[in-house]
Amino acid sequence: MKRRLGRLLFPAAATVGAGVAVSYAVRLSACKVPALDIAACVLALFATVTTAVHQAFEAATATTHRCKVSGCSFRVRIQSTDPGESRRWQEAAASHPAHTLTQRP
């Protein structure tokens, strides 16, 4: 199931990005914005929205293992692994040698 979603992720994200980009292109062309400016905006919007949708989906489906030491900011984010490998990463995150402490004001 996850593998099938992984194959559909980029086309779905690109479709959302293209929809947003076309929507803005129509709005800008109605205001008589020059074509090169519209092209620059459309490409930037397409890339940004596609990347944001892709990142949001990956963040929602990933498993994150954090260090158990209080204040340590070390974490491991994994996707589509079997339970044994996930457990190994969880143990690695709990016993990593370099604890990075977050500074709080």
C-alpha positions in Angstrom: 0.0 0.0 0.0 2.7 2.5 1.0 4.7 1.6 -2.2 1.7 2.4 -4.3 1.2 5.7 -2.5 4.9 6.5 -3.1 4.5 6.1 -6.8 1.5 8.4 -6.9 3.0 11.0 -4.5 4.9 13.1 -7.0 2.2 13.1 -9.7 -0.4 14.1 -7.1 1.9 16.9 -5.7 2.6 18.1 -9.2 -1.1 18.2 -10.1 -1.8 20.3 -7.0 1.2 22.6 -7.8 0.1 23.0 -11.4 -3.5 23.8 -10.3 -2.3 26.6 -8.0 0.1 27.9 -10.7 -2.5 28.0 -13.4 -4.9 29.7 -11.0 -2.4 32.5 -10.3 -1.5 32.7 -14.0 -5.1 33.4 -14.9 -5.4 36.1 -12.2 -2.1 37.8 -13.2 -3.0 37.8 -16.9 -6.3 39.4 -16.1 -4.3 42.3 -14.6 -2.2 42.6 -17.8 1.1 41.4 -16.2 3.8 40.8 -18.8 4.2 37.2 -19.9 7.7 36.7 -18.6 6.7 37.9 -15.2 3.8 35.5 -15.2 6.1 32.6 -16.3 8.5 33.4 -13.5 5.6 33.4 -10.9 4.0 30.3 -12.3 7.3 28.3 -12.2 8.1 29.5 -8.7 4.6 28.6 -7.4 4.6 25.2 -9.1 8.0 24.3 -7.6 7.1 25.6 -4.1 3.6 24.0 -3.9 4.8 20.7 -5.3 7.7 20.5 -2.8 5.4 21.6 0.1 2.8 18.9 -0.7 5.5 16.3 -1.1 7.2 17.2 2.2 3.9 17.4 4.1 2.9 13.9 2.9 6.3 12.5 3.8 6.2 14.1 7.2 2.7 12.7 7.8 3.6 9.1 6.8 7.1 8.9 8.4 8.0 7.4 11.7 10.3 9.5 13.9 12.5 8.1 16.7 14.0 10.6 19.2 16.8 10.4 21.7 15.5 9.8 25.2 18.0 12.1 26.9 16.2 15.2 28.2 17.1 18.2 26.0 18.8 16.2 23.2 17.5 17.2 19.7 18.8 14.1 17.9 16.1 12.3 15.8 15.8 9.8 13.0 12.9 9.9 10.5 12.3 6.8 8.5 9.7 5.7 6.0 8.3 2.3 4.8 10.5 0.0 6.9 9.6 -3.3 8.5 9.1 -3.5 12.2 12.5 -5.0 12.8 14.4 -2.2 11.1 12.2 0.4 12.8 13.1 -1.1 16.1 16.9 -1.0 15.2 16.6 2.7 14.4 14.7 3.3 17.6 17.5 1.7 19.6 20.1 3.6 17.6 18.4 6.9 18.3 18.2 6.1 22.0 21.9 5.2 22.3 23.7 7.6 19.9 27.0 8.8 21.2 26.8 12.6 20.5 24.0 14.2 22.4 23.0 17.5 20.8 21.4 19.7 23.4 18.9 22.4 22.3 19.4 25.8 23.8 16.4 27.4 25.3 16.2 31.1 26.1 
